[in-house]
Amino acid sequence: MRTIKQIFIVSVLTVLPAMTNAQSVRVFEHLSVGLEVGTTGGGLEISTSINSFINLRTGFSTLPFSYNANFDVDYDDGVIREFQRDYGSELAANNIDISHLYGVQARLKAKTGLYNGKLLVDIHPFRSSSFHVTAGLYVGKKRLVTVDGNLPEETWRTTTEVNDLIRRNPSWGLSTVETGVVIGDNTIMPDENGHVDAGIRMNSVKPYLGIDFGRSIPNRPWGFQFDLGCMFHGKPKIVSKTSGVTDVLNSELDSSGFVDVMNKIKVYPVMSFKVTRKIF
């Protein structure tokens, strides 16, 4: 990531002084505003001219949405099998129903955190064409997705009862049962109340590179622009505010589709459509 940033900074510092010599359009001579919608959400941009070949854009975009999804509940089935084999009578005597740990899913809320400011440079290699290359930076929240909720009450109560029984009988030599929610390739352990808080964290500063059609500063009062590129947000990481993160205990379990995909991709695709209005 540091290498990408360095390449971008060096490129801009090298290209800007050379191209600012073309003074048929003066610095800040033109200004426009744009409204966009795309994979980064909705947003607002302000664009100004540097010269006939370069425009500077700044603005923000946001994609706030949430949805409820089912996540598999993971547990240390080796401990459970040993417990049932050697101490099944103890489970029955304490009215503990182990079936509440099998085939269970937790209904959690997943929310995106795609809020970004941006600073972009448009480079027009052909003065007569609206085609241009764009490079720059997006800066925003570190958490791309946040997952929040609780384990099913019966599952958490059963886990607590089993662990209390194990702790009361240290001579059995059993480890306590670990129970959590599967997110990506990890198991998120709940807090002492069965609450799960987790997220997918990425870099807050994300280099951008793309190609675009249309002018951010239109020749006429109104214009249109189409952007296609990528934000390089680095390798995502599963994190939790309240509890531990471990490798998935049972490899056959799955997480929610969207969260699982976002946990693996290092590049966020950017595609947007923009309506622009020239101010002067």
C-alpha positions in Angstrom: 0.0 0.0 0.0 2.8 2.4 0.8 4.4 1.7 -2.6 1.1 2.6 -4.4 0.9 5.9 -2.4 4.5 6.7 -3.3 3.9 6.0 -7.0 0.8 8.2 -7.0 2.5 11.1 -5.2 5.6 11.0 -7.4 3.5 10.8 -10.5 1.4 13.8 -9.5 4.4 15.9 -8.5 6.1 15.1 -11.8 3.2 15.6 -14.1 1.6 18.7 -12.5 4.5 21.2 -13.0 5.1 20.1 -16.5 1.5 20.4 -17.6 0.7 23.6 -15.8 2.8 25.4 -18.4 -0.1 25.0 -20.8 -1.9 28.2 -19.9 -4.7 28.4 -22.5 -6.8 27.7 -19.4 -5.6 29.4 -16.2 -5.6 27.8 -12.7 -9.0 27.9 -11.1 -10.5 29.7 -14.1 -13.5 27.3 -14.2 -15.6 25.6 -11.5 -18.4 23.0 -11.6 -20.4 20.9 -9.2 -21.5 17.3 -9.8 -24.0 14.9 -8.3 -23.1 11.2 -8.6 -24.5 7.8 -7.9 -22.6 4.5 -8.2 -20.9 1.7 -6.3 -19.6 4.1 -3.7 -23.1 5.4 -3.1 -24.3 8.9 -3.7 -22.1 12.0 -3.5 -21.2 15.5 -4.3 -18.2 16.8 -6.2 -16.6 20.2 -6.8 -14.2 20.5 -9.8 -11.9 23.2 -10.9 -9.4 23.6 -13.7 -5.6 23.5 -13.3 -5.0 24.0 -17.1 -6.3 22.8 -20.4 -5.3 19.2 -19.6 -5.8 18.8 -15.8 -8.8 19.2 -13.6 -8.9 18.8 -9.8 -11.8 17.2 -8.1 -12.8 17.0 -4.4 -16.0 15.8 -2.7 -17.5 13.0 -0.7 -19.6 9.9 -1.2 -21.7 7.7 1.1 -23.3 4.3 0.8 -25.4 3.7 4.0 -27.4 0.5 4.0 -28.0 -2.3 6.4 -29.6 -5.7 6.2 -30.3 -8.7 8.4 -28.5 -11.9 7.7 -28.1 -15.4 9.2 -24.6 -16.4 10.3 -23.7 -19.9 11.4 -22.9 -20.5 15.1 -19.6 -22.2 15.6 -18.5 -24.3 18.6 -15.8 -26.7 19.7 -17.6 -29.9 18.7 -14.7 -32.0 20.0 -15.4 -31.0 23.6 -19.1 -31.6 23.1 -18.6 -35.1 21.7 -16.3 -36.0 24.6 -18.8 -34.5 27.1 -21.7 -36.5 25.7 -19.7 -39.7 25.5 -18.3 -39.6 29.1 -20.7 -37.4 31.0 -24.1 -37.7 29.3 -25.7 -38.6 32.5 -24.5 -35.3 34.0 -26.1 -33.4 31.2 -29.4 -35.2 31.8 -29.2 -34.7 35.5 -28.8 -30.9 35.0 -31.5 -30.7 32.3 -29.0 -29.5 29.7 -30.1 -30.0 26.1 -27.0 -30.1 23.9 -29.2 -29.9 20.7 -29.4 -26.1 21.1 -25.8 -26.1 19.9 -26.3 -28.0 16.7 -27.3 -26.4 13.3 -27.9 -23.0 14.9 -27.8 -19.7 13.1 -27.7 -16.2 14.6 -29.7 -13.4 13.0 -27.5 -10.4 13.0 -27.5 -6.9 11.4 -24.8 -6.1 8.9 -24.2 -2.4 8.0 -21.8 -0.8 5.5 -19.4 1.9 6.6 -18.6 3.3 3.1 -18.2 7.0 3.9 -15.4 8.7 1.9 -13.9 12.0 1.1 -11.9 12.2 -2.0 -9.2 14.2 -3.9 -8.8 13.3 -7.5 -6.8 14.5 -10.5 -8.2 14.2 -14.0 -5.6 14.1 -16.8 -6.9 14.7 -20.3 -4.3 13.3 -22.8 -6.3 14.7 -25.8 -7.6 18.2 -25.5 -10.4 17.6 -28.0 -11.7 14.4 -26.3 -13.6 13.9 -23.0 -11.7 10.7 -22.3 -9.4 11.1 -19.3 -7.4 9.2 -16.7 -8.0 9.8 -13.0 -5.7 9.2 -10.0 -6.2 10.2 -6.5 -7.1 9.2 -2.9 -10.3 8.3 -1.1 -10.2 8.8 2.7 -12.9 7.4 4.9 -13.8 5.1 7.8 -11.7 2.0 8.5 -14.7 -0.4 8.9 -16.2 -1.4 5.6 -18.9 -3.6 7.2 -20.1 -3.9 10.8 -21.9 -6.9 12.1 -23.9 -6.6 15.4 -26.3 -8.8 17.3 -26.7 -11.6 19.8 -26.4 -15.3 19.8 -29.8 -17.2 20.1 -30.8 -17.1 23.7 -31.2 -20.9 24.1 -27.8 -21.5 22.5 -26.0 -19.0 24.8 -27.8 -20.3 27.8 -26.8 -23.9 27.0 -23.2 -22.9 26.4 -23.2 -21.1 29.8 -24.7 -24.1 31.6 -22.2 -26.5 30.0 -19.3 -24.4 30.9 -20.5 -23.9 34.5 -20.8 -27.6 34.9 -17.2 -28.1 33.5 -15.8 -25.5 35.9 -17.5 -27.1 38.9 -15.8 -30.4 38.0 -12.1 -29.7 37.2 -11.3 -33.4 37.7 -13.0 -34.2 34.4 -10.1 -32.4 32.6 -12.4 -30.8 30.0 -11.9 -27.4 28.4 -14.8 -25.0 28.3 -16.8 -24.8 25.2 -16.0 -22.0 22.8 -19.1 -20.7 20.9 -19.1 -17.9 18.3 -20.4 -16.6 15.0 -18.7 -17.4 11.7 -17.7 -14.3 9.7 -15.5 -14.9 6.8 -12.8 -17.3 7.8 -13.0 -16.4 11.4 -15.1 -17.2 14.5 -16.1 -14.1 16.5 -16.4 -14.9 20.2 -19.3 -13.1 22.0 -18.9 -11.1 25.2 -20.2 -12.3 28.6 -23.8 -11.5 27.6 -23.8 -13.3 24.2 -23.4 -10.1 22.3 -21.4 -10.1 19.0 -19.8 -7.1 17.5 -17.5 -7.5 14.6 -16.4 -5.8 11.4 -14.3 -5.9 8.3 -11.5 -3.3 8.6 -9.6 -1.8 5.8 -7.2 1.1 5.2 -8.7 4.5 5.8 -6.6 6.0 3.0 -7.3 4.3 -0.4 -5.5 5.1 -3.6 -7.7 5.3 -6.7 -7.0 4.8 -10.3 -9.6 4.9 -13.1 -10.6 5.9 -16.6 -13.5 8.2 -17.3 -15.7 9.5 -20.1 -17.2 13.0 -20.0 -15.9 16.2 -18.5 -16.0 17.1 -14.9 -16.1 20.7 -16.1 -18.5 20.6 -19.1 -18.1 22.8 -22.1 -21.8 23.6 -21.9 -23.8 24.5 -18.8 -24.8 20.8 -18.1 -22.8 17.7 -18.7 -22.5 14.0 -17.9 -19.6 11.8 -16.8 -19.0 8.1 -16.4 -16.2 6.8 -14.1 -14.8 3.3 -14.0 -11.9 2.4 -11.7 -10.7 0.8 -8.4 -10.0 1.8 -4.8 -7.1 -0.1 -3.4 -8.1 -0.5 0.3 -5.6 -3.2 1.2 -6.2 -6.7 2.7 -9.4 -6.7 4.8 -9.2 -7.9 8.4 -11.9 -9.2 10.7 -11.9 -7.3 14.0 -14.1 -7.2 17.1 -14.5 -4.4 19.7 -15.9 -6.7 22.5 -14.3 -10.1 22.2 -11.7 -12.4 20.6 -11.3 -13.5 17.0 -10.2 -17.0 16.3 -9.9 -19.3 13.3 -13.1 -21.1 12.3 -13.4 -24.1 14.5 -15.6 -26.1 12.1 -14.4 -25.6 8.5 -17.7 -26.8 7.0 -19.5 -23.7 8.3 -20.3 -20.7 6.1 -20.8 -17.0 6.7 -23.1 -14.6 5.1 -22.5 -14.2 1.3 -21.8 -10.5 1.1 -19.7 -10.3 4.2 -17.7 -13.4 3.1 -16.9 -11.8 -0.3 -15.9 -8.4 1.2 -13.6 -10.2 3.6 -11.5 -11.5 0.7 -11.2 -8.7 -1.8 -8.4 -6.1 -1.7 -9.8 -3.8 -4.3 -13.2 -2.1 -4.3 -14.6 -1.6 -7.8 -15.8 2.0 -8.5 -18.4 2.7 -11.2 -20.4 5.9 -11.1 -22.6 8.1 -13.2 -22.4 11.9 -12.7 -24.5 14.9 -13.7 -22.3 18.1 -13.7 -23.2 21.8 -13.7 -20.7 24.4 -14.8 -20.7 27.4 -12.5 -18.2 29.5 -14.4 
